[in-house]
Amino acid sequence: MEDNGPHNDTHPTGHADRFDEVGSIATSVADGFTIAAVGDLLYGRPVKNGYYPGLDEVLKIFDAKDVVFGNLETNILDVESKGCPQAEYGGAYLISVPEVGPDLREMGFNMVSRANNHTLDWGVEGMRETSRALNRSGIVHAGAGDNLAQAGAARFLETPRGRVALVSFAATFEPMARACDPAGEAPGRPGLNPLRLAKSIVVTPEMLENLRCVREALPWYAPPPKEASHVAIQWPFGEVVFKAGEKPGYSFEPNARDVDNIFRNVRQGKQFSDFCVATNHGHEPGEFSREPADFEQAFARKLIDAGADVYINHGPHHVRGIEIYKGRPIFYALGNFFNQDLRSPVGADMFDAHGKDPRIDTDAEVSAHEMAVGYPSAEGFIPLRDAEFYEGVVSVSRFEENQLAEIRLYPIELRRTARFANRGVPRLAPSPQAQAILRRIQELSKPFGTAIEIHNCVGTIRLQPSSPRRS
């Protein structure tokens, strides 16, 4: 059983733990508390009352759950009166009609994250209109606001089994989407709650020495100390940092100030609630990777040490592994729950980016080209219409005696082969596909020591409330 008394440990940020003054970090929900969590909601048009055979079977999973969570990766607004396409956008101008707010609520969603690379696709007005739409529908949301304090703050959902806090942040975002607090006479800037990452390229020691030779041959080279462990090459808008490692890849270092801000908000969220959800929108190291970024495991564990009861990453758009740390779940990616291609209007910049002409081509043809081009990988470009981007899982975590007792995983597929207007809406995956999705998660979870049973197309992770905490 987890100790519910005062904690005198050192806080992950280096500050003394204040929970002995204001309350324990332990979970405090009634037995049977359940949270259903999905990944990204790439969602443009309402679906609840449409013709989507099999959708109701998915939505039944949400019945009687205390929390139903997803990442809202779109903007809800009437573009005729609010918002416009921005100079910086997260790869596409994601937009949803106002009816999506009530539709989300009718499906069962009561909590969504807002911090992601599409938060400001339609500007500050688009962000604010989305907040208004969610407020009108009674959906708790966090991660975006008129300044950093508002964007980073925990938001709360009252449930019959306890109050739930949500802290939302993003590691993947456009630079000017970052919210800022006031500084001197300058007012704060609206935007999202950031987790900035310093990216390095990992190369072999031999490659690093070759790069050092290249850098030394460049004009205006200023030699660093001989003991330098990395090579930084200047480019017009910054620098590329290389460091030595066992195999080529990418490495990330979280910004210390952002980390402190996030930990503080998680700590405060838990102080004012019985259960705390921490959620990150991170594509890193890239959509090509089935493994999380190198910083993420340690960071997720520190969030749980700070008071989070579950950590959910979204953004890769396909499934990754699951870890159990101190009896708390860490979901490194749950895939997409919606992947609708109905993006309209798309903005003039999107026509230019995809070689289309708005006088001739349609919004649908721009979106289709974007989905076909996809993301780069070691094997070439991965089209966004590939099967894994139309798959995901619904996870249901149940708590007994304030301990995680069980996680159930329900595989879904998003009608990848349906016509353009109808694809991207979930239904339970048929048996062969469901088994393949679950086996993939099973293999990706093994490095974290997580065992997943598969029976009747449902995955199960079993923990007993009286079991010792796993670390």
N, C-alpha and C positions, 0 to 999 in steps of 0.2 A: 504493500500500500504506500502511496506517495505521502510524504510528510506534508501536512497542512499547516505546520507551525511557522514561526518567523524564520526568515532566511538571512544569513549574515555573509553570504558569498559576495565576492567582488563582481560587480556588474560587468557585462561584456564590454562596455565602453570605457571601463577603467574607473568609473565613479562608484562610490559606496552604494550598496543596494539599500534602497529606501523602503522596501516592502515591509520591513519590520515596523515601520511607522504608520503605514497606510493600508496594509493588507498583504496577504500572501499571494504569490504568483500561481498558486495551485488552481486548477479548474474547480468550478463550483456550480455545476449544473445538476438538474434532477436526473435520476436514472432514466435511461432510454433516450437521452438527447441525441439527435441525429442531424448531420449536416450533409446535404447532397451538393456536390461540387462538380462543375464541368469546366471546360476550357474556354475557348474564344467564341464570342457571339458575333460573327460576321453576318450581319442581319439587317436587311433593307426594307422588307415588306412584311406585314402581319401574316401569320400562318395558322393561328389557333382555330379559326373558323373556316379555313380553306380545305381543299381536297388534297390531303397528304396521308394516304393510307399508312398506318403503322405509327404515326406520330403520337396518337393517344396512348399507345402501349409504352412509349418512352416517358410521357408525362405522368403516367401512373406511378412511376418510380418516385416522383416528387411528393406524392400524396402523404400527408401527415408528417412530413419532415419539418423540423424546426427551422432550418436554414436551407435555402436553395440559392446557390451562388454561381455566378458566371462572370467572365470579363466582357464588358460591353465595349466592343471594338468598333464603334460607329458614333455618329452624331445624330440626334433626333431633333429635327427642325423642319419648319416650313421655309424652304429656301427663297420663296417669293418675297418674304418679308424680313428674314433675318439671315445674317451670315453671308460670306462669299468665299470662294476658293482662295487659299493663302499661298504665298510664295514658297513657304516651307510646308510640305505635307508628307505623311508617312508612307509614301509609295503609291498611294491612290487616295482620292477624295471619298472617304467612306461617309455615307449619309443614309439616314432612315427617315421614313415619313412619320408624322406625329402619332399615328395610330399604333406605332410599335410600343409605346409606353404602356398603354392598357393591355396590349397583347402579351407583353412580358409578364405582367402581373397575373393575367388570367392563366398563363401557363404554369405559374407557381413560383416564379422568381421573386425573392424579397430582398436580395442583397447583390449588388454588382460593383466591380471595380471600374475605375474611370481612367487611371493613369496608364496610358499606352501611346504608341507612336502615331495614333490618329486623333488624340484628344483635341488638337487645335487645327485639324484639316480645314474647318470652316470658321476659323478665327475665334476670338473671344465670345462673340455673340452666339456662335454655334455651340461653344462649350456651355455657356449660360443657359441657352435654350434647352440643351440636353438635361441640365440640372433641373430646370423647371418641369420638364416632361416627366422625369423620374419622381420628383416630389409630388406632382399631381397624382401619380399612380401609386404612391405609398411605398416606393422601393428605396431602400437605404443604399447610399452610394458614397464612395470615398475616393480620394486621389486627385481631384481637380478643384480649384478654387480661385478666388480673386487675389490671393497672395500665397506665399509658401506656408504660412501658419494654417490657413484654411485648407489648402490642398493636402497637407500632411496629417491633419488631425484625424483621430479615430471618429467614426460615426457608429451609431448604436441602433440595434434592432431588439425590440422587446419580444420575447417568446414565452410561452407558458412554462418552459423548463429553464429559463434564465436569460439574462441580458447578454447580447453578443456584440462585440466590437469588431470593426473592420478598419484596417490600415492598409492603404493601397499605394504602391509606388512603382516606378518604371525604370528599368535599366536601359531600355531601347526607346529612344525618342529623338525628335529633331531638336537642335540646340536651343532655339528660341521658344520652345514649348515649356521650358523649365520655369516654374513659378519662383518668384523672388519676394522677399519681405522688403518693406521700405528701408531706404538708406539715406540718411540726411534729409534733404528736401525732396528726394526722388520718391515717388509713391511705389508701392509694391506692384509686381507684375503678375497678372493672372496666368495660370498654367497648371502644370501637373507637378506631383511630388516626385523629385528625381532621385535616382541612385546613379550618379555619374561613375563611369568606369574608365580608367586609364588602360588602354589596350597596347599590348606588346606582341610582336611576332616572335615566336620561338623557333630557333634554328639550331642545327648541330654546332658544336664548338668549331668545327672546321669551317662551316659556312660563316660563322660569326667573324672569324679571322679574315676571311675573304672580304666581308663587308667592311671590316675595319680598314683594309687596304683601299677599298673603293672610296670610303669617306676621306681618308688622308690624301687622296689624289684630287679631291675637289677644291675649287678656288675658295679662298677666305676660310680655310679650315683652321680652327683653334683647337689644339690638342688638349684632351681632358687628362686627368690623372691616369697614370699607367695602370692603376688597380681597377679601373672602370670595368664593371661586369656586363655592360651592355654597349650597344652602338646605336646612336641616334643620328639619323640623317634628316637634315632640314628640307622641307618643301615649302612652297609659297604660303600655305595656310596652316603651317604647323610642322610637326616632325613625325617621323616613323621610328619607333624604338624597336630594336632587335635585341634578344637575349638568348643565351645558350640553354639548351635543354636536351632531353633524350631523343625527342622526335619533333619534327616541324609541326607547328600549330599556333594557337593563340593563347595569350594569358591576360588576365584582367585584374586590376587593383582597384577596389572600391574607394571612392572619395571619402576621407575620414569625416569631414563635416556632414555629408549626407548620411553616413552611417550613424553618427551620433544623433542626428535629427530623427531618423527612422526608429532607432532603439528607444529614444525618449517617448515618441508617440505610441509605440507598442506598449511600453511600460505604463504610460498614462491610460491607454485604452484598457489594459487589464485591471488597473486600479479602479476603474469605473464600471467594470463589467464582470461577468461570470465566465466568459469564454471569449478568446481573442483570435481573429483570423488575420494573418499577415499574407499579403499577396503581391507578387512582383510580375511585371510584364517584361520578360527578357528573352530576346531571340538568341542571345549569346550561347556558344561561340558562333552560331549561325544555324539557319533552318536545315542545313545539310547534316547536322550532328544529332545523333541519338543520345549522346552523353551531355550532361550539363556542363556549363562553363567551370573552369578550374577554381574559381572563388566561391561557387554557389553552395557547396555542401557545408563548408565552415560557416558561411554567412547565415544559412538557414538554421543551423544548429544554435548559433548565437541568438537568433530571433526567438527561438523556443526558450532558451535560457533567460531571455528578457521578459518572457510572459506569453508569447504566442502559443496557442494550442494546436494550430495547424499552419503550415506554410504551403502556399499554392503558387507555382510558377505557371505562366501561360505565355504564349507568343511563338513557340517553335512551330505550331500548327500541326504537330503530330505527337504521338505519345512518347514519353520517356519513363524512366524507372521510378520506383517508390521506395522511400526509406522510412523506417520507424526509429525515432530518436527520443529516448526518455519517455516512451509510451505515447508519442505524438507523431502524427503523419506528416511526411514531407512529400508532396507531389511535384516532381520535377517537370511534368507536362502531361496534360490530360487530352491533348488534341483539340480539334474543333468540335463545337456543338452545332453551330450554324456555319455554313460557308456559301451563303447566297451570292450569286454573281450579279444581282440586280442593283447595280450602282448607277444611279442617275439622279441629278446631272453629274458629270464627271469632271468638268472644268477644262478650260482651253489648254492648260499645260499638259494634261494627260493626252490630249489629241496629238500635241507636238511630240511628246515623249515616245509615243508609239507609232509615229509616222502616219497619223490619220488626219483627215480633213473634216471639220464639223459641217461643212457645206455638203458633204457627200456621205460620210460614214456616220454610223449611229453610235450612241452611248454603249450599246451592247457589243458592238464590234470592237470598241476600245477595250472594254473589260475582258472580252474573250482573248484579245491579243496579249493583255497583261497576264492573264492566267496561263497562257501558252508559253510565254517567255520564262517566267519563274525565277528561281534563285540559283546562284552558282554553287557548284560542288566540285569535289575532286574528279568526278566522272563527267563533268560538264554541267549544263543548266538543268535543274530539277523543275519541271513545269508544275505550277500550282494546281493543275488539274490531275496530277498523279494521285494514285489511290490513297496514299497515307494522309493526304491533306483533306480527304473526305471520310476520315475515320476518327474515332475518339472513344472515350469511355465516360459513363456517368459513375462517379464514385459516391458511395454512401458510407459515412463513418458513424459508428454508433458508440456511445460512451455509457459505461456502467460504473457506479461508485467513483465517478470522476476520473476514470481511466478509459483509454481506448480499448474497446472490447473486440471490435470487428470492423473490417472494411470490405464492402462488396463492390465489385467492378462489373458494370453492364456495358458490353461493347455496342457501339452504334456505327452506322454508316450513313452517309449524307447524300444518297441518290446520285452518285457521280455520273451515271449513264443517262439520267433523265434529261429532257430537253432543257435548254438554257433557263427558261422562265421558272422551272420547278425544282432544279437541283439545289443541293446545299441544305436541305431540311432533314433532320435526323429520323431514323427508324432503327429498331433493334437489328443488329447485323445477323444475317443468316448464319447457320451453324459453321460452315467451313471458314467463313471470314471472321466470325466471332472467335473461333478457336485460334486463328492466326494472330489476331490482335492481342488476345490474352497471353499467348505464348511469347509474343514479342515483349510485352510488359514483364512477363515472368523472367525472361533472360536478362532484360535491362535492369531488373531489380536485384538480381543475384549478387552483383558486386557490393550492394548495400546490406547484404545479409537478410533480405526480405524473402520469405517463402510465400508463394501464391498457389493455392489450390484451384483447380479448374474443374467445374462440374456443371453439366447442363448449360453450357455457354455463359456461365457466371464465374468470375474470379473471386476468391475469398482470402483475406488475410485475417487470421484469427489470433487474438491476444486475450488472455484471461485477466480480469481486473486485479486478481491477487498475485499475478506474476511479477517478478522483479522487473524494475525499469531496465529497458535495453539502452545501451549507449554505443 
